[in-house]
Amino acid sequence: MLVSSGFLLFVLAISGIHCDEPLADIIARLKALENKVERQNDIISRQAMQIEGLQETVSAQMRDISELTEKVSTQENDKKKIMKELSNLKEIKHSHELCMAMVKTSYVGHHKGKTEGIGNEDKATGIQRVKALDNTKKRFVLDTLETVAFEATISGATKLPHSHVHDRVVFETVSLNVGSSYHAGNGTFIAPISGIYIFSTSLMMLKPDISDHGMHVIIEKNGMEVAGAYAAYRGTYEHSSVTAAIELQSGDNVFVSVERHDDISFYGDNLTSFMGFLLYPY
């Protein structure tokens, strides 16, 4: 194919090559262009490495974000558990405060009537005792200094024969006597401090000499009947029991005695017992 000289000159012109330009200048320009291309390649290579590094950094940051997200989720769950426990503790605290308020109100109400009509000095003492509630937590039975409890039985194969009306039933074997307030010699409990006490007695009657004989025993406070237990003989050993809550002042005494049906015998072997404990101290 023949190319016109005019077209060739046109191509050379737009290429910036002039036929009248020395060859050495052309070679220099080519070398400069090659150097420029090499520098551009270096720049592109470095930028590619930077991009790769940035991609690795982004990948690591994404992993960190994922780990942090998991930690936040775990902490949220822990927070929910803590908030639930806090709510439960607040409810327990509120219940405890209500309980203490009820105890304090009961204590004040109980002593209000007792302080009416007495001297200012006694009233001041009563007020001081009420204030002491906050420090002593009302001295519940868990307070060793004011815990009182006892249990006594007629033990072994022994028996208590021929007890008569108004006789005290003596429970001679003592298994518990916290506060040393039960006296086994005469079967009597003497209150060491004022308060509300619980007493219970359980007795088994031996076969009486009279076929229609019954058993009637009572719990007495300072010689006055508080509660009673009855059993009628029906051809076998008969058993009866009674429990009572009694308010006592320091020095009051409580015991079990025969009330009716003379000449009663009680069975031993720990089947006949008497017990009591301090429920609520004043």
C-alpha positions in Angstrom: 0.0 0.0 0.0 1.3 3.4 -1.0 1.2 6.2 1.6 1.3 9.6 0.4 4.2 11.8 1.6 1.7 14.3 2.8 -0.1 11.9 5.1 3.3 10.7 6.6 4.3 14.2 7.3 0.9 14.8 9.0 1.5 11.7 11.3 4.9 12.8 12.2 3.7 16.3 12.9 1.0 15.2 15.4 3.5 12.9 17.0 5.8 15.8 17.7 8.5 14.3 15.5 10.0 16.5 13.0 12.2 15.2 10.3 14.5 18.1 10.7 14.9 17.2 14.5 18.3 15.7 15.3 18.3 11.9 16.2 20.1 12.6 19.5 17.3 14.8 20.6 14.7 12.3 19.7 16.6 9.6 21.6 16.9 11.9 24.7 13.2 12.6 24.6 12.4 8.9 24.3 14.6 8.2 27.3 13.0 10.9 29.3 9.6 9.5 28.5 10.8 6.0 29.5 12.1 7.4 32.8 8.8 9.2 33.4 6.9 5.9 32.7 9.2 4.1 35.1 8.6 6.7 37.8 4.8 6.4 37.2 5.1 2.6 37.5 7.0 3.0 40.9 4.3 5.4 42.1 1.5 3.0 41.0 3.4 0.1 42.7 3.7 2.0 46.0 0.1 3.1 45.9 -0.9 -0.5 45.2 1.1 -1.5 48.3 -0.6 1.2 50.3 -4.0 0.1 49.1 -3.1 -3.5 50.1 -2.0 -2.3 53.5 -5.1 -0.2 54.0 -7.2 -3.2 53.0 -5.4 -5.3 55.7 -6.0 -2.5 58.2 -9.7 -2.3 57.3 -9.9 -6.1 57.6 -8.3 -5.9 61.1 -10.6 -3.0 62.1 -13.6 -5.0 60.9 -12.5 -7.9 63.1 -12.0 -5.5 66.0 -15.5 -4.1 65.4 -16.9 -7.6 65.4 -15.2 -8.5 68.7 -16.3 -5.2 70.2 -19.8 -5.8 69.1 -19.8 -9.3 70.8 -18.3 -7.7 74.0 -21.0 -5.0 74.0 -23.7 -7.7 73.6 -22.2 -9.7 76.5 -22.0 -6.6 78.7 -25.6 -5.7 77.9 -26.6 -9.2 79.0 -24.5 -8.8 82.2 -26.1 -5.4 82.7 -29.6 -7.0 82.5 -28.6 -9.6 85.1 -27.2 -7.0 87.4 -30.3 -4.8 87.0 -32.5 -7.8 87.8 -30.4 -8.7 90.9 -30.5 -5.1 92.0 -34.3 -5.0 91.6 -34.6 -8.2 93.7 -32.3 -6.7 96.4 -34.4 -3.6 96.5 -37.5 -5.7 97.0 -35.8 -7.7 99.8 -34.7 -4.4 101.4 -38.2 -2.9 101.1 -39.7 -6.1 102.7 -37.1 -5.9 105.5 -37.9 -2.3 106.2 -41.6 -3.1 106.3 -41.0 -5.9 108.7 -38.8 -3.7 110.9 -41.5 -1.0 110.8 -44.2 -3.5 111.8 -42.0 -4.8 114.7 -41.3 -1.2 115.9 -45.0 -0.3 115.6 -46.0 -3.4 117.5 -43.4 -2.7 120.2 -44.5 1.0 120.6 -48.2 0.1 120.6 -47.7 -2.6 123.2 -45.8 -0.3 125.5 -48.0 2.8 124.9 -50.7 1.6 127.3 -48.1 0.7 129.8 -46.6 4.1 129.8 -49.9 6.0 130.2 -50.4 7.3 133.7 -46.8 6.6 134.9 -44.1 9.1 135.7 -42.0 11.1 133.2 -38.9 9.1 134.2 -40.5 5.8 133.2 -41.8 7.3 130.0 -38.3 8.5 129.1 -37.0 5.0 129.8 -39.6 3.6 127.5 -38.7 6.1 124.7 -35.1 5.2 125.1 -35.9 1.5 124.7 -37.9 2.2 121.6 -35.0 4.2 120.1 -32.7 1.3 121.0 -34.7 -0.9 118.5 -32.7 0.6 115.6 -29.4 -0.5 117.1 -30.5 -3.9 118.5 -32.7 -4.9 115.6 -35.4 -5.7 118.2 -33.2 -8.3 119.9 -34.7 -11.3 118.0 -34.4 -14.8 119.4 -31.2 -15.2 117.4 -29.5 -12.9 119.9 -27.7 -15.3 122.2 -27.9 -13.0 125.2 -31.7 -13.2 125.2 -32.4 -16.7 123.9 -34.4 -18.8 126.2 -35.5 -22.4 125.5 -35.9 -25.7 127.3 -37.2 -29.2 126.9 -37.7 -31.8 129.6 -39.3 -35.3 129.7 -40.1 -38.2 131.9 -37.5 -40.6 130.5 -36.5 -44.2 130.4 -38.9 -46.9 131.6 -39.9 -44.8 134.5 -43.3 -43.4 135.2 -44.9 -40.8 137.4 -47.5 -42.7 139.4 -50.5 -41.5 141.5 -50.5 -37.8 140.7 -53.4 -36.0 142.4 -55.4 -32.9 141.7 -53.2 -29.7 141.9 -50.0 -31.8 141.9 -47.3 -30.5 139.5 -46.0 -32.8 136.9 -42.3 -33.0 137.3 -40.3 -33.6 134.0 -37.0 -34.7 135.5 -34.9 -35.3 132.4 -33.7 -32.1 130.8 -32.4 -32.3 127.2 -32.2 -28.5 126.6 -32.1 -25.6 129.0 -30.7 -22.5 127.3 -30.9 -19.7 129.8 -31.1 -22.2 132.8 -34.7 -21.1 133.5 -36.3 -24.5 133.8 -36.0 -26.2 137.2 -36.1 -30.0 137.0 -36.5 -30.4 140.8 -40.1 -29.0 140.8 -40.9 -28.9 137.1 -41.2 -25.1 137.0 -40.0 -22.6 134.4 -39.2 -19.0 135.7 -39.0 -16.3 133.1 -35.6 -14.6 133.1 -36.9 -11.6 130.9 -40.2 -10.3 129.9 -41.7 -11.3 126.5 -44.0 -13.6 124.6 -43.2 -17.3 125.2 -44.5 -20.5 123.6 -45.1 -23.5 125.9 -46.2 -27.1 124.9 -46.8 -30.2 126.9 -47.6 -33.7 125.7 -48.6 -36.5 128.2 -49.3 -40.2 127.9 -51.6 -41.7 130.6 -51.1 -45.1 132.0 -54.0 -47.5 132.4 -55.9 -46.2 135.4 -57.4 -48.3 138.2 -60.9 -47.1 137.4 -62.1 -48.0 133.9 -63.8 -44.7 133.1 -61.0 -42.6 134.5 -59.7 -39.6 132.4 -56.7 -37.3 132.3 -57.0 -33.5 132.6 -53.8 -31.5 132.9 -53.3 -27.7 132.5 -50.5 -25.2 131.9 -50.5 -22.7 134.7 -49.0 -19.2 134.9 -48.4 -18.0 138.5 -51.0 -20.6 139.7 -53.6 -19.6 137.1 -54.8 -21.9 134.3 -53.8 -20.8 130.8 -54.5 -23.9 128.7 -55.6 -27.5 129.2 -55.4 -31.0 127.7 -57.8 -33.8 128.2 -58.0 -37.5 127.3 -60.5 -40.2 128.3 -59.3 -43.8 128.9 -60.8 -46.1 126.2 -59.0 -49.4 126.9 -55.5 -48.4 125.8 -52.8 -45.8 126.5 -54.2 -42.4 125.9 -52.2 -39.3 124.8 -53.0 -35.6 124.9 -51.1 -32.4 124.3 -51.6 -28.6 124.3 -49.6 -25.6 123.2 -50.0 -22.0 124.4 -48.5 -18.5 123.8 -48.1 -16.7 127.1 -47.0 -13.2 127.9 -44.6 -13.3 130.9 -42.9 -10.7 133.0 -39.5 -11.4 134.4 -40.0 -13.7 137.4 -43.3 -15.2 136.3 -43.5 -19.0 136.6 -45.1 -21.6 134.4 -45.7 -25.3 135.1 -47.9 -28.3 134.3 -50.3 -29.6 136.9 -53.2 -32.1 137.3 -56.5 -30.4 137.2 -59.2 -33.1 137.6 -59.5 -36.9 137.8 -57.5 -37.8 140.8 -54.8 -40.5 141.0 -53.4 -40.2 137.5 -50.2 -42.0 136.4 -48.1 -40.8 133.5 -45.9 -43.0 131.2 -42.2 -42.3 130.8 -39.8 -43.3 128.0 -39.7 -39.7 126.7 -43.4 -40.0 125.7 -44.4 -37.3 128.3 -42.7 -33.9 127.8 -42.8 -30.2 128.5 -41.0 -27.5 126.4 -41.0 -23.8 125.9 -39.0 -21.0 124.3 -38.9 -17.2 124.1 -40.6 -16.0 120.9 -40.5 -12.2 121.3 -38.6 -10.3 124.0 -39.7 -7.0 125.4 
